[in-house]
Amino acid sequence: MTVRVRIAPSPTGNLHIGTARTAVFNWLFARHHGGKFILRIEDTDLERSRPEYTDNILEGLRWLGLNWDEGPFFQSQRLDFYKEAVQKLLDQGLAYRCYTTSEELETLREAQKARGEAPRYDNRHRNLTPEQRAAFEAEGRSSVIRFKIEDGREIVWNDLVRGKMSWRGSDLGGDMVIARASEEGSGQPLYNFVVVVDDIDMQITHVIRGEDHIANTAKQILLYEAMGAKIPEFAHTPLILNMEGRKLSKRDGVTSISDFQQMGFTAEGLVNYMTLLGWSPPDSTQEIFTLEEAAKEFGFERVNKAGAKFDWDKLDWLNSQYIHKTPVDKLTDLLIPYWQAAGYKFDGGRVDAERLLVRDRAWLEQLVTLISQSLTRLVDAVPQSQLFFTDTVEFSDEGSTQLKQEGSTAVLEGIVTALENQPQLSEAAAQEIIKQVVKEQKVKKGLVMRSLRAALTGDVHGPDLIQSWLLLNQIGLDKSRLSRAITEAN
Ligand code: GLU
């Protein structure tokens, strides 16, 4: 048997973290078994489905590296196929037209509520005579299609995550609506029905989805039986919870994969983290792995039943690990969109008319080398490199205090003088200038370094000083900053 699994998102919103995590588990399971991962867009809800959400879902899956083997299939293009399937159930007497009005259903629900019962349809139109049906139609009532569910049935399956699951037919709310009313013929088919029709047609062997679908599974098993199809295996994956143990929601600042992208997470870091949301590898000390590596080990025996807590610190830590080992040229590519979004100018943005120096690719890569090890999220590069993209810097309190230290101005003046003979600064020349100033002015090297840092960056902490200086020198900003710092100090 070839394993065939699917992810079946509804394009009623951007790709959600929960859906994406379900996609990860499907992908891992398919790859582990050398099977197929299929993408199906469940867009039968015409009012809420939007093409831009479909685009966002496809882009998100691609970005995460969750490549699919078949699809995307669109349910909206298969409506005739579903209508035929509805008709078959009607013809076999396994489904029927129900003419109960919404007012009648409401009255029924009220009465049930008053008796302290759970709301359910009472199957009142299950055995209408042709005359009764004709009478309802003559009244102009519209109909839905209901599938018969026997109250006495016990539905049992062996869930790959949760073990033996069992439901009573009487707990499924009465005969279920599989198609809504519509002008022509069999009506608009609904989720629980089309999902089964498609999973049969696409020969899905394992249905892997969130545990919020458990009640649907009981209903769907009855539909598989009615359609004479083999019932697939089911695996219901745990919900993602916030740190307080409640279902993760928009209030937690987490919504879609594109939000995570904007927040500066790398695809590899995020997908690695999602793999660990409910699954642990056999060697539980191993936390960093690619999707391919995880796929080798993946199985449902190591997927938890309990909800998976979303841990931002761990995600940040994993993300930083990926950033720190990304090669400079690739990391530069990843950072460019964040700098652009911040309005930073580079690639030919001339800053010094005389020397025609530019923030070019080589300069950017040098900057990336300088800051890469201190990035947790890609977006951190924006504040951390701001001083290299603005003409002047703001002085922090500590920076100002440093500039007012005894000897600081003289040190900076010494550096300015030394720079006059050094249009293009090299690392060795920079070191030499510092040494020379220490010697000439008989001051501690620490004073020179701290004063230089305050002058160039406005602050007393920051990335490697010599490298920062070289970067500023290349774009012609070091001298102007030194001069301004001398003014600031006096
Ligand atoms: N369209 C459903 C959802 O997005 C799919 C559920 C399933 O996998 O069957 O929740």
Residues whose N, C-alpha, C, O or C-beta is under 5 A from the ligand:
A	BS01	LIG	A8 P9 S10 E42 V195 I208 R209
